[in-house]
Amino acid sequence: MENPKVLIYDGSFNGFLTTVFKIFEEKIPVANIQKNKELQKGLFSEAITVFTQMDKARRVWNSIQNKSNSAIKSIYFAFLSETKGIELLLYQYIRSMYAHPNENPIEGMSEIILKIQQHSRMVAREKHRIEAIANFEISQDQVYFSNVSPGFDVLPLISKYFRSKFHGQEFMVYDQKRKYAIYYNLYTVEIISLELSVYDCTGDLSHTNIKQLINNKLHSHSRYSRKPEMADMGEKAAV
């Protein structure tokens, strides 16, 4: 009998969905699913590294959504709770949905479902809290800027709300705890990974050029990056 494997992914939601695809496609017995920065292999477990593939992630998203829109929302929100071990719980839930397609997936899975729903509700509450309390200042280059430290990783969920609130305006929301921002440039929402100092994030921004600040940080630190927001899928659940 094949030994259970530890699946290692990059920590992104798309990476997790790619991992689920690989497990199903290759019928891999699973011991655990871990972020690459938190790798803790079991004594008898072999590790498999999974590289994110958007086409496979999208196929998993669409497949689950076709089964249950509420399920994909709960899965996405619970993932953003960053709770230790949440990936394995989510995989077990997804597996049960396909193992018993004609049955209520909650049957026999009540404890796991309850935990996922609890985490999902906590993230939803934090999303609404951040949307309500985020204070914005206008920078010299007319970018609305807010610095937040949410309890959960809710930035991918809030861009839709602020695009509506600041219609026709550029904005950036920076998560000081996780060192990344969402930036809306009037056309797309980008996730920008960078580290801003307290000085950068506070005080009078009327003399600060936010876009220049971003470019300076990105050009001076090769480990920082910007990319289109992954929530082309995830944001559909952010309601």
N, C-alpha and C positions, 0 to 999 in steps of 0.2 A: 504494500500500500504506500502511495506517495506521501512523503512528509508534508505537513502544512507549511506554507510559505509566508514570509513577511513581505508585504508589498510596500515599496518605498516610492513616494511621489513628491512633487515639488511644493506642496502645501496649498496650491490653488484649487478652487472648486472645479475648474476644468480638468486639472490634474487628477482629482478624485474621480470624476466621471470617466476619464480615460482608464483609470485603474479598474473601475467596475466593468468597463467594456472588456478589458484584457482578461479579467477573472472569468467572465462568462464565456468569452471566445475560446480560451485555452483550458477551461474547466480546472482552474487552479484551486487546490485546497488552501483555505486561508487561515493563518494563525493570527495575523494582525495587519492593519494598514497604518503606516506611520509617515509623517512628514520627514523629509531627508535631514532636516536640522535637529530632529528629535529621535534619531534612530536608536532603538534599544532592542537588538535581536535577542530572541529567546535562545536558550541553551541548545535546543535541537532544531531550531528553525533556520531555513535558508532564506536569504533575502533576494528579492527581484526588484530591480529599479525600473520604474515606469516613466516614460517620457510623454509629456502632454501632447496630445494630438486633437486639434479642435474638431475635426470631422467626426472622430469617435465620441468625443464629449457631447457633441450636438446630437448624435444619434441616441445616446443614452437619455439625454434631457428630453428629446421629443418622444421617445418611447414611454418614459414614465409619465410625461404630461398627458399623453394620449390615454393612459390608463386612469389617471386621477390628477387633475390640476391642483387640488388641495394637497395631495401627497408631495408633488414636486416643490410646492411652496414650503411645506414643513421641512422637507429635506434640505432645501437651500438655506432657510433661516437657521435651522439647527446646526448646519455646518459652520455658519458664521459665528456661532457661539464660542468656537475655538476650545470647546470642552475636551479634555484629555480622553481619548478613546471614542470620540464621537463617530469617527470614520467607520469603525467596525460595527457599531450599532446601526448606522445608516445602511451599510452594506447588507447586514442581516435583514433589515426591513425590506430593502429592494429585492433581495433574493426571495423573500417570502411572497412578494407580490407576483413573481413569475413562477414560483414553484406551485402555487395554488391559484391560478388565474380566475377560476370560477367560484372561488370562495372569498369570504371576507378576510382580507389580509390581517386584520386585527386578531382573529381567532388564533390562540396559541402564541401570540406575540404581544400580549397586552402590556407587559412590563416594559418592553423595548419601545413600543408605540407611545406609551405614557411618557417615557423619558424624552423621546424626540419631540413630542408635542410641548412638553414643559420648556425645553430649550428653545424651541421655535417661538413660543409666546414671550419668553424673556427677551429674545432678540427683537421681536416686533415692538415690544414696549420701549426698548432702548432706541430703536429707530425713531419712533414718534417723539421720544424725549429730546433727542438731539435735534430733530427738525424744529421743535418748539423753542429750545433754549439757545441755539447757535446765534451768536452775535456777529454781525458783519460790519467791516469797515471798508471804505472805498479807497483804493490805492491811487497813486499818482496817475497810473495808466488805466484808471477806471475799471479795475477788477474788484469785484466784491470778494472779500477775504474773511474766512472764519477759521479759528484755531479751536479744535475740540479734542477731548480725550475720552471717547466712549468706552463703556464697559465691555462691549462686544464689537466685532468688526463690521460695523453697519454702514460704512461709507458707500459700498456698492449699492446700497438700498435707497440712498437719499437723493441721488442726483435728479431723479424724476420730479421729486417734490420741489427742489430748488430751481430747476429749469422752468417750472410753472410759476414759481414765486418771482423769480428775476427774469421774466420774459424779455428776451432781446438783450440780456446783459451777460457779460463774462463773469464767472465766479470760480473761486477755489475754496475747497474745504480741506483743511490739513489735519490729519490724525497724528497728534504729537506722540502718542503712545506707540503707534505702529510705524511711524516714520514714512508715511506716504500720503498723497493727496489725490482728490478728484478735481480735475480742472475742466471746465466747460468753456470752449472757445467760440461759441455760437453755432458750431457745426457738429462737433463730436465731443464726447466726454472721454478724457484720458485718465488713466491711473498713472501717477507720477511718483516713483520711488525716490525719495530724497530726504535728507536730514536738515531741518531748519532749526536754528538756535532760538532760545527764548526771545532774544533781541529781534530776530527776524519776524517772530509771530505776534509780538505785543507792541503796545505803544502806538504812536501816531503814524499811520501808513500813508498820509497825504503826500509825503515826499519819497515814498518807496515805489519803485517800478517792479511790480510782481513778476511780470513776464521776463524781465531782464534778470531778476533774482533767480528765477527757475533756470534760465539758460546758463547763468554763471555756475550754479550748483552742479548742473548736469555735465557741463564741460570740464569742470575742475575735479570731478570724482567719477571715474569710469564705472564704479559699481552702481551708480544711480542710473535710473532708466525711466523712459516714458513709453506707454503703449496704449492702444485703444482699450477702452474699458471692457472687461470680460462680460459685463452685464448685458451684452446684446441678448443673451439668454436669460441671465439671472434677473435682470431688471423687470422682465415680464411678470415675475412673481412678487415684485416689490410693491404691493398694493395694500 
